[in-house]
């Protein structure tokens, strides 16, 4: 069940990030063309900044799900097992605690921004553009929790996530080569 949720969430986050990247690319290309034609778009800077922040938040959640954020596997795995597991718990509590605070603060920000609109696109509520803060924080927490059981098992076994991913990829490639 957890594996199915993991795969579905991974697929959704990948496609959301890809779509946001495509949309931002289109906005930038259109803005450049308009600027070259001598008719700069007034809304470009604001929309591009919002798009970039959305890519950042959704991409960060995807990285959390895949456990691809910067880590110190070598240092962690050098610790004896009881201390290693305490370090994992402390790290998870710290990370999740930070994102709980960020999500809560994001909700507070949305309340403050009620009734405000973008400067260049006066019909777009700022609450919509800034909703990525609490949504991104909640997604990050969810992704950390969904990926935690596998991370815990690998860490208890003394296996680096990087090495596990490399081994999985090699195994996948070998299976594909056998099928040819």
C-alpha positions in Angstrom: 0.0 0.0 0.0 2.7 2.5 1.0 4.7 1.6 -2.1 1.6 2.4 -4.3 1.1 5.7 -2.5 4.8 6.5 -3.0 4.7 5.7 -6.7 1.5 7.7 -7.2 2.8 10.7 -5.3 6.1 10.5 -7.1 4.3 10.5 -10.5 2.1 13.4 -9.5 5.0 15.5 -8.2 7.2 14.7 -11.3 4.4 15.8 -13.7 3.5 18.9 -11.6 7.2 19.9 -11.7 7.5 19.2 -15.4 4.4 21.1 -16.2 5.5 24.1 -14.1 8.9 24.0 -15.9 7.3 24.0 -19.3 4.9 26.8 -18.4 7.8 28.9 -17.0 9.8 28.2 -20.2 6.9 29.3 -22.4 6.5 32.5 -20.3 10.2 33.3 -20.6 10.3 32.7 -24.3 7.1 34.7 -24.9 8.4 37.6 -22.8 11.8 37.6 -24.6 10.0 37.7 -28.0 7.8 40.6 -26.9 10.8 42.4 -25.5 12.7 42.0 -28.7 9.6 43.3 -30.6 9.7 46.4 -28.3 6.6 45.6 -26.4 7.6 44.3 -23.0 5.0 42.4 -21.0 4.2 44.1 -17.7 3.3 40.9 -15.9 6.4 38.8 -16.9 8.6 39.4 -13.8 5.8 38.7 -11.3 4.6 35.5 -13.1 8.1 34.2 -13.6 9.0 34.7 -9.9 5.9 32.9 -8.8 6.5 30.1 -11.3 10.1 29.7 -10.1 9.0 29.5 -6.5 6.3 26.9 -7.3 8.9 24.8 -9.1 11.2 25.1 -6.1 8.6 23.9 -3.6 7.2 21.1 -5.6 10.6 20.0 -6.7 11.8 20.0 -3.0 8.9 17.8 -2.1 9.8 15.4 -4.9 13.4 15.4 -3.7 12.2 14.7 -0.1 10.2 11.7 -1.4 13.2 10.3 -3.2 15.5 11.3 -0.3 17.7 13.2 -2.7 18.4 16.3 -0.5 21.9 17.0 0.7 22.8 14.5 3.4 25.7 13.0 5.2 25.3 9.3 4.6 29.0 8.5 5.1 29.0 10.3 8.5 25.7 8.7 9.5 26.8 5.2 8.5 30.1 5.6 10.4 28.2 5.8 13.7 27.5 2.7 15.6 23.9 1.5 15.0 22.2 2.8 18.2 23.7 6.2 17.8 22.9 6.1 14.1 19.3 5.5 14.7 19.2 8.3 17.3 20.7 10.6 14.7 18.1 9.6 12.2 15.3 10.3 14.6 16.8 13.7 15.6 17.2 14.7 12.0 13.7 13.7 11.1 12.2 15.5 14.0 14.2 18.6 13.1 13.2 18.5 9.4 9.6 17.7 10.0 9.4 20.3 12.8 10.8 23.0 10.5 8.2 22.2 7.9 5.4 22.1 10.4 6.4 25.6 11.4 6.7 26.7 7.8 3.3 25.2 6.9 1.7 27.0 9.9 3.4 30.3 9.1 2.3 29.9 5.5 -1.3 29.6 6.6 -0.9 32.7 8.7 0.6 34.6 5.7 -2.3 33.6 3.6 -4.7 35.1 6.2 -2.8 38.3 6.1 -2.8 38.5 2.3 -6.6 38.1 2.0 -7.9 40.7 -0.4 -4.5 41.4 -2.0 -3.8 40.9 -5.7 -0.8 40.9 -7.9 0.3 44.3 -9.1 0.5 43.5 -12.8 -2.3 41.0 -12.9 -4.9 42.6 -10.7 -7.3 39.7 -11.0 -4.9 37.2 -9.5 -5.1 36.9 -5.7 -1.8 36.9 -3.9 -3.2 34.1 -1.7 -3.2 31.9 -4.8 0.4 32.6 -5.6 1.6 32.2 -2.0 -0.5 29.1 -1.3 2.6 27.2 -2.4 4.1 27.8 1.0 1.7 25.8 3.1 1.0 23.3 0.4 4.7 22.8 -0.3 5.4 22.4 3.5 2.6 19.9 3.9 3.8 18.0 0.8 7.4 17.9 2.2 6.1 16.5 5.5 4.1 13.9 3.7 7.0 12.9 1.4 9.4 12.7 4.4 6.9 10.4 6.2 6.2 8.2 3.2 9.9 7.7 2.5 10.9 7.2 6.1 10.2 3.4 6.4 12.5 2.6 3.5 15.1 5.1 4.7 14.9 3.6 8.2 15.4 0.0 6.9 18.4 1.0 4.8 20.0 3.0 7.6 19.5 0.1 10.1 21.1 -2.2 7.6 24.0 0.2 7.2 23.3 0.8 3.5 23.7 4.2 1.9 20.8 5.5 0.0 23.1 6.5 -2.9 24.5 3.0 -3.0 21.0 1.5 -2.9 19.9 3.6 -5.8 22.9 2.8 -7.8 22.4 -1.0 -7.2 18.7 -0.7 -8.1 19.6 1.1 -11.4 22.3 -1.5 -12.2 19.9 -4.3 -11.5 17.2 -2.6 -13.7 19.7 -2.2 -16.6 20.8 -5.8 -16.3 17.2 -7.0 -16.5 16.7 -4.8 -19.6 19.9 -6.2 -21.2 18.7 -9.8 -20.6 15.4 -9.0 -22.3 17.1 -7.9 -25.5 
